[in-house]
Amino acid sequence: MNITVRYFASIREAAGTASELLDTEAGTIAELRAELLARGGALAEALAPGRAVRMALNQQLVHEHAGLAEGDEVAFFPPVTGG
């Protein structure tokens, strides 16, 4: 299935791009994250287990076990603090 993956802040810097269209077999955001980790490199370090990463599905914050469907938009970003 085809989805759009968006990266923000330090994760965008690690990915080297703000977004990409991705053909994936992942059924959940956790599976998608595992696919991205398998690529290795700076993005894998930014998304590594234990790293604080927030996820959104179609612009709604979700847990990593949220299911994916054709045409979805997934965003990865670090936690944001206010002041």
mmCIF file of the N, C-alpha and C atoms, coordinates in Angstrom:
data_MODEL
# 
_entry.id   MODEL 
# 
loop_
_atom_site.group_PDB 
_atom_site.id 
_atom_site.type_symbol 
_atom_site.label_atom_id 
_atom_site.label_alt_id 
_atom_site.label_comp_id 
_atom_site.label_asym_id 
_atom_site.label_entity_id 
_atom_site.label_seq_id 
_atom_site.pdbx_PDB_ins_code 
_atom_site.Cartn_x 
_atom_site.Cartn_y 
_atom_site.Cartn_z 
_atom_site.occupancy 
_atom_site.B_iso_or_equiv 
_atom_site.pdbx_formal_charge 
_atom_site.auth_seq_id 
_atom_site.auth_comp_id 
_atom_site.auth_asym_id 
_atom_site.auth_atom_id 
_atom_site.pdbx_PDB_model_num 
ATOM 1   N N  . MET A 1 1  ? 0.845  -1.171 0.000  1.00 0.00 ? 1  MET A N  1 
ATOM 2   C CA . MET A 1 1  ? 0.000  0.000  0.000  1.00 0.00 ? 1  MET A CA 1 
ATOM 3   C C  . MET A 1 1  ? 0.886  1.228  0.000  1.00 0.00 ? 1  MET A C  1 
ATOM 4   N N  . ASN A 1 2  ? 0.363  2.311  -0.511 1.00 0.00 ? 2  ASN A N  1 
ATOM 5   C CA . ASN A 1 2  ? 1.109  3.569  -0.574 1.00 0.00 ? 2  ASN A CA 1 
ATOM 6   C C  . ASN A 1 2  ? 0.645  4.514  0.523  1.00 0.00 ? 2  ASN A C  1 
ATOM 7   N N  . ILE A 1 3  ? 1.610  5.067  1.249  1.00 0.00 ? 3  ILE A N  1 
ATOM 8   C CA . ILE A 1 3  ? 1.337  6.045  2.292  1.00 0.00 ? 3  ILE A CA 1 
ATOM 9   C C  . ILE A 1 3  ? 2.331  7.192  2.158  1.00 0.00 ? 3  ILE A C  1 
ATOM 10  N N  . THR A 1 4  ? 2.022  8.301  2.807  1.00 0.00 ? 4  THR A N  1 
ATOM 11  C CA . THR A 1 4  ? 2.946  9.427  2.886  1.00 0.00 ? 4  THR A CA 1 
ATOM 12  C C  . THR A 1 4  ? 3.526  9.445  4.294  1.00 0.00 ? 4  THR A C  1 
ATOM 13  N N  . VAL A 1 5  ? 4.841  9.549  4.379  1.00 0.00 ? 5  VAL A N  1 
ATOM 14  C CA . VAL A 1 5  ? 5.504  9.636  5.676  1.00 0.00 ? 5  VAL A CA 1 
ATOM 15  C C  . VAL A 1 5  ? 6.132  11.021 5.769  1.00 0.00 ? 5  VAL A C  1 
ATOM 16  N N  . ARG A 1 6  ? 5.824  11.712 6.854  1.00 0.00 ? 6  ARG A N  1 
ATOM 17  C CA . ARG A 1 6  ? 6.367  13.055 7.098  1.00 0.00 ? 6  ARG A CA 1 
ATOM 18  C C  . ARG A 1 6  ? 7.258  13.010 8.326  1.00 0.00 ? 6  ARG A C  1 
ATOM 19  N N  . TYR A 1 7  ? 8.333  13.788 8.249  1.00 0.00 ? 7  TYR A N  1 
ATOM 20  C CA . TYR A 1 7  ? 9.302  13.858 9.337  1.00 0.00 ? 7  TYR A CA 1 
ATOM 21  C C  . TYR A 1 7  ? 9.425  15.309 9.778  1.00 0.00 ? 7  TYR A C  1 
ATOM 22  N N  . PHE A 1 8  ? 9.562  15.516 11.091 1.00 0.00 ? 8  PHE A N  1 
ATOM 23  C CA . PHE A 1 8  ? 9.650  16.869 11.621 1.00 0.00 ? 8  PHE A CA 1 
ATOM 24  C C  . PHE A 1 8  ? 10.851 17.031 12.548 1.00 0.00 ? 8  PHE A C  1 
ATOM 25  N N  . ALA A 1 9  ? 11.343 18.271 12.600 1.00 0.00 ? 9  ALA A N  1 
ATOM 26  C CA . ALA A 1 9  ? 12.421 18.694 13.512 1.00 0.00 ? 9  ALA A CA 1 
ATOM 27  C C  . ALA A 1 9  ? 13.663 17.810 13.344 1.00 0.00 ? 9  ALA A C  1 
ATOM 28  N N  . SER A 1 10 ? 14.211 17.305 14.435 1.00 0.00 ? 10 SER A N  1 
ATOM 29  C CA . SER A 1 10 ? 15.460 16.531 14.371 1.00 0.00 ? 10 SER A CA 1 
ATOM 30  C C  . SER A 1 10 ? 15.298 15.244 13.570 1.00 0.00 ? 10 SER A C  1 
ATOM 31  N N  . ILE A 1 11 ? 14.101 14.691 13.532 1.00 0.00 ? 11 ILE A N  1 
ATOM 32  C CA . ILE A 1 11 ? 13.883 13.473 12.744 1.00 0.00 ? 11 ILE A CA 1 
ATOM 33  C C  . ILE A 1 11 ? 13.941 13.802 11.256 1.00 0.00 ? 11 ILE A C  1 
ATOM 34  N N  . ARG A 1 12 ? 13.442 14.966 10.876 1.00 0.00 ? 12 ARG A N  1 
ATOM 35  C CA . ARG A 1 12 ? 13.548 15.419 9.476  1.00 0.00 ? 12 ARG A CA 1 
ATOM 36  C C  . ARG A 1 12 ? 15.022 15.561 9.089  1.00 0.00 ? 12 ARG A C  1 
ATOM 37  N N  . GLU A 1 13 ? 15.804 16.140 9.975  1.00 0.00 ? 13 GLU A N  1 
ATOM 38  C CA . GLU A 1 13 ? 17.238 16.290 9.703  1.00 0.00 ? 13 GLU A CA 1 
ATOM 39  C C  . GLU A 1 13 ? 17.906 14.928 9.523  1.00 0.00 ? 13 GLU A C  1 
ATOM 40  N N  . ALA A 1 14 ? 17.539 13.974 10.359 1.00 0.00 ? 14 ALA A N  1 
ATOM 41  C CA . ALA A 1 14 ? 18.113 12.630 10.255 1.00 0.00 ? 14 ALA A CA 1 
ATOM 42  C C  . ALA A 1 14 ? 17.683 11.947 8.964  1.00 0.00 ? 14 ALA A C  1 
ATOM 43  N N  . ALA A 1 15 ? 16.429 12.153 8.548  1.00 0.00 ? 15 ALA A N  1 
ATOM 44  C CA . ALA A 1 15 ? 15.916 11.525 7.331  1.00 0.00 ? 15 ALA A CA 1 
ATOM 45  C C  . ALA A 1 15 ? 16.474 12.176 6.077  1.00 0.00 ? 15 ALA A C  1 
ATOM 46  N N  . GLY A 1 16 ? 16.842 13.455 6.193  1.00 0.00 ? 16 GLY A N  1 
ATOM 47  C CA . GLY A 1 16 ? 17.335 14.175 5.034  1.00 0.00 ? 16 GLY A CA 1 
ATOM 48  C C  . GLY A 1 16 ? 16.233 14.628 4.096  1.00 0.00 ? 16 GLY A C  1 
ATOM 49  N N  . THR A 1 17 ? 14.991 14.539 4.555  1.00 0.00 ? 17 THR A N  1 
ATOM 50  C CA . THR A 1 17 ? 13.849 14.954 3.748  1.00 0.00 ? 17 THR A CA 1 
ATOM 51  C C  . THR A 1 17 ? 12.683 15.250 4.682  1.00 0.00 ? 17 THR A C  1 
ATOM 52  N N  . ALA A 1 18 ? 11.754 16.074 4.238  1.00 0.00 ? 18 ALA A N  1 
ATOM 53  C CA . ALA A 1 18 ? 10.580 16.390 5.041  1.00 0.00 ? 18 ALA A CA 1 
ATOM 54  C C  . ALA A 1 18 ? 9.486  15.344 4.886  1.00 0.00 ? 18 ALA A C  1 
ATOM 55  N N  . SER A 1 19 ? 9.456  14.680 3.729  1.00 0.00 ? 19 SER A N  1 
ATOM 56  C CA . SER A 1 19 ? 8.421  13.674 3.505  1.00 0.00 ? 19 SER A CA 1 
ATOM 57  C C  . SER A 1 19 ? 8.825  12.749 2.371  1.00 0.00 ? 19 SER A C  1 
ATOM 58  N N  . GLU A 1 20 ? 8.142  11.618 2.325  1.00 0.00 ? 20 GLU A N  1 
ATOM 59  C CA . GLU A 1 20 ? 8.359  10.679 1.227  1.00 0.00 ? 20 GLU A CA 1 
ATOM 60  C C  . GLU A 1 20 ? 7.107  9.854  1.011  1.00 0.00 ? 20 GLU A C  1 
ATOM 61  N N  . LEU A 1 21 ? 6.896  9.443  -0.221 1.00 0.00 ? 21 LEU A N  1 
ATOM 62  C CA . LEU A 1 21 ? 5.852  8.485  -0.541 1.00 0.00 ? 21 LEU A CA 1 
ATOM 63  C C  . LEU A 1 21 ? 6.483  7.107  -0.401 1.00 0.00 ? 21 LEU A C  1 
ATOM 64  N N  . LEU A 1 22 ? 5.790  6.222  0.287  1.00 0.00 ? 22 LEU A N  1 
ATOM 65  C CA . LEU A 1 22 ? 6.375  4.926  0.598  1.00 0.00 ? 22 LEU A CA 1 
ATOM 66  C C  . LEU A 1 22 ? 5.400  3.815  0.266  1.00 0.00 ? 22 LEU A C  1 
ATOM 67  N N  . ASP A 1 23 ? 5.881  2.802  -0.428 1.00 0.00 ? 23 ASP A N  1 
ATOM 68  C CA . ASP A 1 23 ? 5.112  1.587  -0.678 1.00 0.00 ? 23 ASP A CA 1 
ATOM 69  C C  . ASP A 1 23 ? 5.501  0.620  0.427  1.00 0.00 ? 23 ASP A C  1 
ATOM 70  N N  . THR A 1 24 ? 4.549  0.255  1.275  1.00 0.00 ? 24 THR A N  1 
ATOM 71  C CA . THR A 1 24 ? 4.854  -0.546 2.450  1.00 0.00 ? 24 THR A CA 1 
ATOM 72  C C  . THR A 1 24 ? 3.889  -1.704 2.614  1.00 0.00 ? 24 THR A C  1 
ATOM 73  N N  . GLU A 1 25 ? 4.352  -2.732 3.275  1.00 0.00 ? 25 GLU A N  1 
ATOM 74  C CA . GLU A 1 25 ? 3.504  -3.859 3.654  1.00 0.00 ? 25 GLU A CA 1 
ATOM 75  C C  . GLU A 1 25 ? 3.098  -3.746 5.121  1.00 0.00 ? 25 GLU A C  1 
ATOM 76  N N  . ALA A 1 26 ? 3.578  -2.692 5.818  1.00 0.00 ? 26 ALA A N  1 
ATOM 77  C CA . ALA A 1 26 ? 3.310  -2.520 7.243  1.00 0.00 ? 26 ALA A CA 1 
ATOM 78  C C  . ALA A 1 26 ? 1.810  -2.370 7.496  1.00 0.00 ? 26 ALA A C  1 
ATOM 79  N N  . GLY A 1 27 ? 1.324  -3.052 8.526  1.00 0.00 ? 27 GLY A N  1 
ATOM 80  C CA . GLY A 1 27 ? -0.073 -2.952 8.897  1.00 0.00 ? 27 GLY A CA 1 
ATOM 81  C C  . GLY A 1 27 ? -0.322 -1.993 10.038 1.00 0.00 ? 27 GLY A C  1 
ATOM 82  N N  . THR A 1 28 ? 0.754  -1.639 10.761 1.00 0.00 ? 28 THR A N  1 
ATOM 83  C CA . THR A 1 28 ? 0.651  -0.713 11.886 1.00 0.00 ? 28 THR A CA 1 
ATOM 84  C C  . THR A 1 28 ? 1.800  0.288  11.822 1.00 0.00 ? 28 THR A C  1 
ATOM 85  N N  . ILE A 1 29 ? 1.695  1.337  12.617 1.00 0.00 ? 29 ILE A N  1 
ATOM 86  C CA . ILE A 1 29 ? 2.785  2.305  12.673 1.00 0.00 ? 29 ILE A CA 1 
ATOM 87  C C  . ILE A 1 29 ? 4.034  1.649  13.258 1.00 0.00 ? 29 ILE A C  1 
ATOM 88  N N  . ALA A 1 30 ? 3.879  0.735  14.211 1.00 0.00 ? 30 ALA A N  1 
ATOM 89  C CA . ALA A 1 30 ? 5.033  0.028  14.777 1.00 0.00 ? 30 ALA A CA 1 
ATOM 90  C C  . ALA A 1 30 ? 5.768  -0.754 13.692 1.00 0.00 ? 30 ALA A C  1 
ATOM 91  N N  . GLU A 1 31 ? 5.040  -1.405 12.809 1.00 0.00 ? 31 GLU A N  1 
ATOM 92  C CA . GLU A 1 31 ? 5.657  -2.155 11.710 1.00 0.00 ? 31 GLU A CA 1 
ATOM 93  C C  . GLU A 1 31 ? 6.336  -1.208 10.729 1.00 0.00 ? 31 GLU A C  1 
ATOM 94  N N  . LEU A 1 32 ? 5.717  -0.060 10.481 1.00 0.00 ? 32 LEU A N  1 
ATOM 95  C CA . LEU A 1 32 ? 6.330  0.938  9.607  1.00 0.00 ? 32 LEU A CA 1 
ATOM 96  C C  . LEU A 1 32 ? 7.636  1.441  10.220 1.00 0.00 ? 32 LEU A C  1 
ATOM 97  N N  . ARG A 1 33 ? 7.611  1.723  11.514 1.00 0.00 ? 33 ARG A N  1 
ATOM 98  C CA . ARG A 1 33 ? 8.823  2.178  12.201 1.00 0.00 ? 33 ARG A CA 1 
ATOM 99  C C  . ARG A 1 33 ? 9.923  1.130  12.081 1.00 0.00 ? 33 ARG A C  1 
ATOM 100 N N  . ALA A 1 34 ? 9.570  -0.148 12.217 1.00 0.00 ? 34 ALA A N  1 
ATOM 101 C CA . ALA A 1 34 ? 10.548 -1.231 12.072 1.00 0.00 ? 34 ALA A CA 1 
ATOM 102 C C  . ALA A 1 34 ? 11.134 -1.252 10.662 1.00 0.00 ? 34 ALA A C  1 
ATOM 103 N N  . GLU A 1 35 ? 10.305 -1.029 9.647  1.00 0.00 ? 35 GLU A N  1 
ATOM 104 C CA . GLU A 1 35 ? 10.800 -0.957 8.263  1.00 0.00 ? 35 GLU A CA 1 
ATOM 105 C C  . GLU A 1 35 ? 11.807 0.181  8.118  1.00 0.00 ? 35 GLU A C  1 
ATOM 106 N N  . LEU A 1 36 ? 11.485 1.333  8.690  1.00 0.00 ? 36 LEU A N  1 
ATOM 107 C CA . LEU A 1 36 ? 12.380 2.489  8.597  1.00 0.00 ? 36 LEU A CA 1 
ATOM 108 C C  . LEU A 1 36 ? 13.668 2.238  9.372  1.00 0.00 ? 36 LEU A C  1 
ATOM 109 N N  . LEU A 1 37 ? 13.587 1.550  10.509 1.00 0.00 ? 37 LEU A N  1 
ATOM 110 C CA . LEU A 1 37 ? 14.787 1.204  11.280 1.00 0.00 ? 37 LEU A CA 1 
ATOM 111 C C  . LEU A 1 37 ? 15.703 0.292  10.475 1.00 0.00 ? 37 LEU A C  1 
ATOM 112 N N  . ALA A 1 38 ? 15.107 -0.616 9.700  1.00 0.00 ? 38 ALA A N  1 
ATOM 113 C CA . ALA A 1 38 ? 15.890 -1.575 8.918  1.00 0.00 ? 38 ALA A CA 1 
ATOM 114 C C  . ALA A 1 38 ? 16.736 -0.897 7.842  1.00 0.00 ? 38 ALA A C  1 
ATOM 115 N N  . ARG A 1 39 ? 16.390 0.323  7.480  1.00 0.00 ? 39 ARG A N  1 
ATOM 116 C CA . ARG A 1 39 ? 17.186 1.061  6.499  1.00 0.00 ? 39 ARG A CA 1 
ATOM 117 C C  . ARG A 1 39 ? 18.561 1.436  7.054  1.00 0.00 ? 39 ARG A C  1 
ATOM 118 N N  . GLY A 1 40 ? 18.634 1.537  8.388  1.00 0.00 ? 40 GLY A N  1 
ATOM 119 C CA . GLY A 1 40 ? 19.889 1.931  9.025  1.00 0.00 ? 40 GLY A CA 1 
ATOM 120 C C  . GLY A 1 40 ? 20.125 3.424  8.921  1.00 0.00 ? 40 GLY A C  1 
ATOM 121 N N  . GLY A 1 41 ? 21.314 3.848  9.297  1.00 0.00 ? 41 GLY A N  1 
ATOM 122 C CA . GLY A 1 41 ? 21.716 5.242  9.177  1.00 0.00 ? 41 GLY A CA 1 
ATOM 123 C C  . GLY A 1 41 ? 21.134 6.141  10.245 1.00 0.00 ? 41 GLY A C  1 
ATOM 124 N N  . ALA A 1 42 ? 21.204 7.440  9.982  1.00 0.00 ? 42 ALA A N  1 
ATOM 125 C CA . ALA A 1 42 ? 20.785 8.450  10.946 1.00 0.00 ? 42 ALA A CA 1 
ATOM 126 C C  . ALA A 1 42 ? 19.294 8.361  11.262 1.00 0.00 ? 42 ALA A C  1 
ATOM 127 N N  . LEU A 1 43 ? 18.473 8.012  10.279 1.00 0.00 ? 43 LEU A N  1 
ATOM 128 C CA . LEU A 1 43 ? 17.041 7.897  10.541 1.00 0.00 ? 43 LEU A CA 1 
ATOM 129 C C  . LEU A 1 43 ? 16.774 6.759  11.524 1.00 0.00 ? 43 LEU A C  1 
ATOM 130 N N  . ALA A 1 44 ? 17.463 5.650  11.364 1.00 0.00 ? 44 ALA A N  1 
ATOM 131 C CA . ALA A 1 44 ? 17.307 4.524  12.289 1.00 0.00 ? 44 ALA A CA 1 
ATOM 132 C C  . ALA A 1 44 ? 17.696 4.937  13.708 1.00 0.00 ? 44 ALA A C  1 
ATOM 133 N N  . GLU A 1 45 ? 18.728 5.725  13.826 1.00 0.00 ? 45 GLU A N  1 
ATOM 134 C CA . GLU A 1 45 ? 19.131 6.208  15.154 1.00 0.00 ? 45 GLU A CA 1 
ATOM 135 C C  . GLU A 1 45 ? 18.054 7.111  15.744 1.00 0.00 ? 45 GLU A C  1 
ATOM 136 N N  . ALA A 1 46 ? 17.458 7.968  14.930 1.00 0.00 ? 46 ALA A N  1 
ATOM 137 C CA . ALA A 1 46 ? 16.436 8.897  15.412 1.00 0.00 ? 46 ALA A CA 1 
ATOM 138 C C  . ALA A 1 46 ? 15.151 8.179  15.823 1.00 0.00 ? 46 ALA A C  1 
ATOM 139 N N  . LEU A 1 47 ? 14.848 7.054  15.180 1.00 0.00 ? 47 LEU A N  1 
ATOM 140 C CA . LEU A 1 47 ? 13.624 6.306  15.457 1.00 0.00 ? 47 LEU A CA 1 
ATOM 141 C C  . LEU A 1 47 ? 13.850 5.074  16.322 1.00 0.00 ? 47 LEU A C  1 
ATOM 142 N N  . ALA A 1 48 ? 15.062 4.889  16.817 1.00 0.00 ? 48 ALA A N  1 
ATOM 143 C CA . ALA A 1 48 ? 15.435 3.688  17.568 1.00 0.00 ? 48 ALA A CA 1 
ATOM 144 C C  . ALA A 1 48 ? 14.539 3.470  18.789 1.00 0.00 ? 48 ALA A C  1 
ATOM 145 N N  . PRO A 1 49 ? 14.340 2.195  19.152 1.00 0.00 ? 49 PRO A N  1 
ATOM 146 C CA . PRO A 1 49 ? 13.590 1.903  20.372 1.00 0.00 ? 49 PRO A CA 1 
ATOM 147 C C  . PRO A 1 49 ? 14.218 2.633  21.559 1.00 0.00 ? 49 PRO A C  1 
ATOM 148 N N  . GLY A 1 50 ? 13.383 3.144  22.418 1.00 0.00 ? 50 GLY A N  1 
ATOM 149 C CA . GLY A 1 50 ? 13.873 3.896  23.559 1.00 0.00 ? 50 GLY A CA 1 
ATOM 150 C C  . GLY A 1 50 ? 13.975 5.393  23.309 1.00 0.00 ? 50 GLY A C  1 
ATOM 151 N N  . ARG A 1 51 ? 13.968 5.782  22.038 1.00 0.00 ? 51 ARG A N  1 
ATOM 152 C CA . ARG A 1 51 ? 13.986 7.214  21.704 1.00 0.00 ? 51 ARG A CA 1 
ATOM 153 C C  . ARG A 1 51 ? 12.564 7.761  21.821 1.00 0.00 ? 51 ARG A C  1 
ATOM 154 N N  . ALA A 1 52 ? 12.462 8.964  22.360 1.00 0.00 ? 52 ALA A N  1 
ATOM 155 C CA . ALA A 1 52 ? 11.151 9.601  22.479 1.00 0.00 ? 52 ALA A CA 1 
ATOM 156 C C  . ALA A 1 52 ? 10.707 10.079 21.100 1.00 0.00 ? 52 ALA A C  1 
ATOM 157 N N  . VAL A 1 53 ? 9.690  9.440  20.573 1.00 0.00 ? 53 VAL A N  1 
ATOM 158 C CA . VAL A 1 53 ? 9.158  9.783  19.250 1.00 0.00 ? 53 VAL A CA 1 
ATOM 159 C C  . VAL A 1 53 ? 7.643  9.818  19.347 1.00 0.00 ? 53 VAL A C  1 
ATOM 160 N N  . ARG A 1 54 ? 7.059  10.882 18.858 1.00 0.00 ? 54 ARG A N  1 
ATOM 161 C CA . ARG A 1 54 ? 5.602  10.985 18.774 1.00 0.00 ? 54 ARG A CA 1 
ATOM 162 C C  . ARG A 1 54 ? 5.188  10.604 17.358 1.00 0.00 ? 54 ARG A C  1 
ATOM 163 N N  . MET A 1 55 ? 3.964  10.082 17.229 1.00 0.00 ? 55 MET A N  1 
ATOM 164 C CA . MET A 1 55 ? 3.467  9.646  15.936 1.00 0.00 ? 55 MET A CA 1 
ATOM 165 C C  . MET A 1 55 ? 2.059  10.165 15.719 1.00 0.00 ? 55 MET A C  1 
ATOM 166 N N  . ALA A 1 56 ? 1.790  10.543 14.501 1.00 0.00 ? 56 ALA A N  1 
ATOM 167 C CA . ALA A 1 56 ? 0.441  10.983 14.140 1.00 0.00 ? 56 ALA A CA 1 
ATOM 168 C C  . ALA A 1 56 ? -0.006 10.226 12.893 1.00 0.00 ? 56 ALA A C  1 
ATOM 169 N N  . LEU A 1 57 ? -1.276 9.906  12.865 1.00 0.00 ? 57 LEU A N  1 
ATOM 170 C CA . LEU A 1 57 ? -1.887 9.246  11.718 1.00 0.00 ? 57 LEU A CA 1 
ATOM 171 C C  . LEU A 1 57 ? -2.990 10.161 11.222 1.00 0.00 ? 57 LEU A C  1 
ATOM 172 N N  . ASN A 1 58 ? -2.834 10.626 9.992  1.00 0.00 ? 58 ASN A N  1 
ATOM 173 C CA . ASN A 1 58 ? -3.807 11.558 9.406  1.00 0.00 ? 58 ASN A CA 1 
ATOM 174 C C  . ASN A 1 58 ? -4.068 12.744 10.341 1.00 0.00 ? 58 ASN A C  1 
ATOM 175 N N  . GLN A 1 59 ? -2.981 13.286 10.883 1.00 0.00 ? 59 GLN A N  1 
ATOM 176 C CA . GLN A 1 59 ? -2.954 14.490 11.712 1.00 0.00 ? 59 GLN A CA 1 
ATOM 177 C C  . GLN A 1 59 ? -3.613 14.320 13.078 1.00 0.00 ? 59 GLN A C  1 
ATOM 178 N N  . GLN A 1 60 ? -3.685 13.079 13.560 1.00 0.00 ? 60 GLN A N  1 
ATOM 179 C CA . GLN A 1 60 ? -4.194 12.794 14.903 1.00 0.00 ? 60 GLN A CA 1 
ATOM 180 C C  . GLN A 1 60 ? -3.125 11.986 15.647 1.00 0.00 ? 60 GLN A C  1 
ATOM 181 N N  . LEU A 1 61 ? -2.759 12.418 16.866 1.00 0.00 ? 61 LEU A N  1 
ATOM 182 C CA . LEU A 1 61 ? -1.787 11.673 17.649 1.00 0.00 ? 61 LEU A CA 1 
ATOM 183 C C  . LEU A 1 61 ? -2.321 10.269 17.919 1.00 0.00 ? 61 LEU A C  1 
ATOM 184 N N  . VAL A 1 62 ? -1.458 9.276  17.743 1.00 0.00 ? 62 VAL A N  1 
ATOM 185 C CA . VAL A 1 62 ? -1.870 7.886  17.915 1.00 0.00 ? 62 VAL A CA 1 
ATOM 186 C C  . VAL A 1 62 ? -0.765 7.094  18.605 1.00 0.00 ? 62 VAL A C  1 
ATOM 187 N N  . HIS A 1 63 ? -1.133 5.904  19.057 1.00 0.00 ? 63 HIS A N  1 
ATOM 188 C CA . HIS A 1 63 ? -0.199 4.942  19.622 1.00 0.00 ? 63 HIS A CA 1 
ATOM 189 C C  . HIS A 1 63 ? 0.426  4.164  18.460 1.00 0.00 ? 63 HIS A C  1 
ATOM 190 N N  . GLU A 1 64 ? 1.579  3.581  18.694 1.00 0.00 ? 64 GLU A N  1 
ATOM 191 C CA . GLU A 1 64 ? 2.291  2.897  17.606 1.00 0.00 ? 64 GLU A CA 1 
ATOM 192 C C  . GLU A 1 64 ? 1.556  1.682  17.052 1.00 0.00 ? 64 GLU A C  1 
ATOM 193 N N  . HIS A 1 65 ? 0.529  1.191  17.732 1.00 0.00 ? 65 HIS A N  1 
ATOM 194 C CA . HIS A 1 65 ? -0.203 0.028  17.231 1.00 0.00 ? 65 HIS A CA 1 
ATOM 195 C C  . HIS A 1 65 ? -1.396 0.407  16.367 1.00 0.00 ? 65 HIS A C  1 
ATOM 196 N N  . ALA A 1 66 ? -1.514 1.685  16.035 1.00 0.00 ? 66 ALA A N  1 
ATOM 197 C CA . ALA A 1 66 ? -2.593 2.136  15.149 1.00 0.00 ? 66 ALA A CA 1 
ATOM 198 C C  . ALA A 1 66 ? -2.421 1.498  13.776 1.00 0.00 ? 66 ALA A C  1 
ATOM 199 N N  . GLY A 1 67 ? -3.520 1.073  13.199 1.00 0.00 ? 67 GLY A N  1 
ATOM 200 C CA . GLY A 1 67 ? -3.492 0.418  11.895 1.00 0.00 ? 67 GLY A CA 1 
ATOM 201 C C  . GLY A 1 67 ? -3.338 1.407  10.749 1.00 0.00 ? 67 GLY A C  1 
ATOM 202 N N  . LEU A 1 68 ? -2.744 0.925  9.668  1.00 0.00 ? 68 LEU A N  1 
ATOM 203 C CA . LEU A 1 68 ? -2.520 1.743  8.474  1.00 0.00 ? 68 LEU A CA 1 
ATOM 204 C C  . LEU A 1 68 ? -3.430 1.300  7.339  1.00 0.00 ? 68 LEU A C  1 
ATOM 205 N N  . ALA A 1 69 ? -3.778 2.248  6.478  1.00 0.00 ? 69 ALA A N  1 
ATOM 206 C CA . ALA A 1 69 ? -4.586 1.963  5.294  1.00 0.00 ? 69 ALA A CA 1 
ATOM 207 C C  . ALA A 1 69 ? -4.015 2.734  4.109  1.00 0.00 ? 69 ALA A C  1 
ATOM 208 N N  . GLU A 1 70 ? -4.359 2.295  2.932  1.00 0.00 ? 70 GLU A N  1 
ATOM 209 C CA . GLU A 1 70 ? -3.940 2.946  1.691  1.00 0.00 ? 70 GLU A CA 1 
ATOM 210 C C  . GLU A 1 70 ? -4.205 4.450  1.760  1.00 0.00 ? 70 GLU A C  1 
ATOM 211 N N  . GLY A 1 71 ? -3.191 5.245  1.394  1.00 0.00 ? 71 GLY A N  1 
ATOM 212 C CA . GLY A 1 71 ? -3.332 6.682  1.322  1.00 0.00 ? 71 GLY A CA 1 
ATOM 213 C C  . GLY A 1 71 ? -3.144 7.433  2.628  1.00 0.00 ? 71 GLY A C  1 
ATOM 214 N N  . ASP A 1 72 ? -2.894 6.703  3.724  1.00 0.00 ? 72 ASP A N  1 
ATOM 215 C CA . ASP A 1 72 ? -2.702 7.375  5.013  1.00 0.00 ? 72 ASP A CA 1 
ATOM 216 C C  . ASP A 1 72 ? -1.471 8.267  5.004  1.00 0.00 ? 72 ASP A C  1 
ATOM 217 N N  . GLU A 1 73 ? -1.472 9.217  5.947  1.00 0.00 ? 73 GLU A N  1 
ATOM 218 C CA . GLU A 1 73 ? -0.315 10.070 6.192  1.00 0.00 ? 73 GLU A CA 1 
ATOM 219 C C  . GLU A 1 73 ? 0.157  9.800  7.619  1.00 0.00 ? 73 GLU A C  1 
ATOM 220 N N  . VAL A 1 74 ? 1.423  9.429  7.748  1.00 0.00 ? 74 VAL A N  1 
ATOM 221 C CA . VAL A 1 74 ? 2.024  9.166  9.046  1.00 0.00 ? 74 VAL A CA 1 
ATOM 222 C C  . VAL A 1 74 ? 3.106  10.207 9.280  1.00 0.00 ? 74 VAL A C  1 
ATOM 223 N N  . ALA A 1 75 ? 3.133  10.763 10.483 1.00 0.00 ? 75 ALA A N  1 
ATOM 224 C CA . ALA A 1 75 ? 4.155  11.741 10.833 1.00 0.00 ? 75 ALA A CA 1 
ATOM 225 C C  . ALA A 1 75 ? 4.924  11.265 12.053 1.00 0.00 ? 75 ALA A C  1 
ATOM 226 N N  . PHE A 1 76 ? 6.230  11.470 12.017 1.00 0.00 ? 76 PHE A N  1 
ATOM 227 C CA . PHE A 1 76 ? 7.111  11.179 13.151 1.00 0.00 ? 76 PHE A CA 1 
ATOM 228 C C  . PHE A 1 76 ? 7.743  12.489 13.592 1.00 0.00 ? 76 PHE A C  1 
ATOM 229 N N  . PHE A 1 77 ? 7.714  12.739 14.901 1.00 0.00 ? 77 PHE A N  1 
ATOM 230 C CA . PHE A 1 77 ? 8.338  13.968 15.408 1.00 0.00 ? 77 PHE A CA 1 
ATOM 231 C C  . PHE A 1 77 ? 8.739  13.771 16.866 1.00 0.00 ? 77 PHE A C  1 
ATOM 232 N N  . PRO A 1 78 ? 9.748  14.531 17.302 1.00 0.00 ? 78 PRO A N  1 
ATOM 233 C CA . PRO A 1 78 ? 10.148 14.439 18.700 1.00 0.00 ? 78 PRO A CA 1 
ATOM 234 C C  . PRO A 1 78 ? 9.116  15.136 19.578 1.00 0.00 ? 78 PRO A C  1 
ATOM 235 N N  . PRO A 1 79 ? 9.090  14.793 20.870 1.00 0.00 ? 79 PRO A N  1 
ATOM 236 C CA . PRO A 1 79 ? 8.163  15.481 21.779 1.00 0.00 ? 79 PRO A CA 1 
ATOM 237 C C  . PRO A 1 79 ? 8.447  16.989 21.770 1.00 0.00 ? 79 PRO A C  1 
ATOM 238 N N  . VAL A 1 80 ? 7.408  17.762 21.925 1.00 0.00 ? 80 VAL A N  1 
ATOM 239 C CA . VAL A 1 80 ? 7.528  19.209 21.907 1.00 0.00 ? 80 VAL A CA 1 
ATOM 240 C C  . VAL A 1 80 ? 7.159  19.743 23.295 1.00 0.00 ? 80 VAL A C  1 
ATOM 241 N N  . THR A 1 81 ? 7.949  20.672 23.778 1.00 0.00 ? 81 THR A N  1 
ATOM 242 C CA . THR A 1 81 ? 7.626  21.287 25.060 1.00 0.00 ? 81 THR A CA 1 
ATOM 243 C C  . THR A 1 81 ? 7.230  22.733 24.836 1.00 0.00 ? 81 THR A C  1 
ATOM 244 N N  . GLY A 1 82 ? 6.364  23.191 25.674 1.00 0.00 ? 82 GLY A N  1 
ATOM 245 C CA . GLY A 1 82 ? 5.915  24.582 25.566 1.00 0.00 ? 82 GLY A CA 1 
ATOM 246 C C  . GLY A 1 82 ? 6.609  25.455 26.599 1.00 0.00 ? 82 GLY A C  1 
ATOM 247 N N  . GLY A 1 83 ? 6.300  26.710 26.557 1.00 0.00 ? 83 GLY A N  1 
ATOM 248 C CA . GLY A 1 83 ? 6.938  27.571 27.538 1.00 0.00 ? 83 GLY A CA 1 
ATOM 249 C C  . GLY A 1 83 ? 6.166  28.836 27.751 1.00 0.00 ? 83 GLY A C  1 
# 
